[in-house]
Amino acid sequence: QVQLQESGPGLVKPSQTLSLTCTVSGDSIFSGGYYWSWIRHHPGKGLEWIGYIYYSGTTYYNPSLKSRVTISVDTSKNQFSLNLNSVTAADTAVYYCARDLSGYYFLDCWGQGTLVTVSS
Amino acid sequence: QSALTQPASVSGSPGQSITISCTGTGNDVGGYDYVSWYQQHPGKAPKVLIYDVSNRPLGVSNRFSGSKSGNTASLTISGLQAEDEADYYCISYTVSGTGVFGGGTKLTVL
């Protein structure tokens, strides 16, 4: 059974970099040709697709975040990561990692989510 | 890219059917058969209900169905149950090769 788990700081100061890691168990990031995704949920608002990384390393990002986002993979640890720089209070959200089976947003498996607050 | 348009709220009584719309443009919903629907209960991760407009993953109740006409996709829930009360989101592939969610719809079961 595939499981995903987000980890990282729950509090980030404005203008700094938000860094989160998603640890995958029960599947290898490089085995199935899947897309490993990040999505966030702003408090009281809707979901926002951040981007994903294909097992080959190719990345796709939300155009509104593209200048600040990097998604990468650590092959040795079966993890993938999110870096979002120059954060503001508007980046406060619950961040989810998820597995996309097709690259067309068939997100079948999700982490539990982690709240990141941007505040000084 | 702009968020897809969903009604903020819908409601229905147990046993009834409801439909949630998701309206975009020819650059997203209308241009591709890649619309998915998600159900999210408070404090929980979203759960996929429909993918590729009308396909239902294994284990998802056949009370949930999806369709599309032009630039609008729809999610229909039949035989409403109390446990269906949740937020529902659509997401579509876009011409830029990225994804865009709808604003979400809160379903209330009366």
Contacts between the chains, C-beta under 8 A, distances in Angstrom:
chain1	res1	chain2	res2	distance
A	39	B	46	7.8
A	41	B	40	8.0
A	45	B	104	7.9
A	46	B	3	6.9
A	46	B	89	6.5
A	46	B	101	6.0
A	46	B	102	7.1
A	46	B	103	4.8
A	46	B	104	4.1
A	47	B	38	7.5
A	47	B	40	7.7
A	47	B	46	6.8
A	47	B	89	5.3
A	47	B	91	7.6
A	47	B	101	4.6
A	47	B	104	6.9
A	48	B	101	6.3
A	49	B	91	6.5
A	49	B	98	7.0
A	49	B	99	4.0
A	49	B	100	6.7
A	49	B	101	5.9
A	51	B	98	7.4
A	60	B	97	5.8
A	60	B	98	5.6
A	61	B	98	7.0
A	62	B	1	7.7
A	62	B	98	5.8
A	62	B	99	7.6
A	63	B	1	6.0
A	63	B	96	6.1
A	63	B	98	6.4
A	64	B	1	7.3
A	96	B	45	5.9
A	96	B	46	7.6
A	98	B	45	7.8
A	102	B	51	7.3
A	102	B	52	7.7
A	104	B	32	7.9
A	104	B	34	4.0
A	104	B	36	7.4
A	104	B	51	7.3
A	104	B	52	6.7
A	104	B	93	5.3
A	105	B	34	6.8
A	105	B	36	4.6
A	105	B	51	7.3
A	105	B	91	4.7
A	105	B	92	7.6
A	105	B	93	6.8
A	105	B	99	5.1
A	106	B	36	6.0
A	106	B	48	6.5
A	106	B	51	4.0
A	106	B	52	7.2
A	106	B	57	7.7
A	107	B	36	7.3
A	107	B	38	7.4
A	107	B	46	7.3
A	107	B	48	5.7
A	108	B	48	5.9
A	108	B	57	6.6
A	110	B	45	3.9
A	110	B	46	6.4
A	110	B	47	7.9
A	111	B	45	6.8
A	112	B	45	6.1
A	113	B	45	5.7
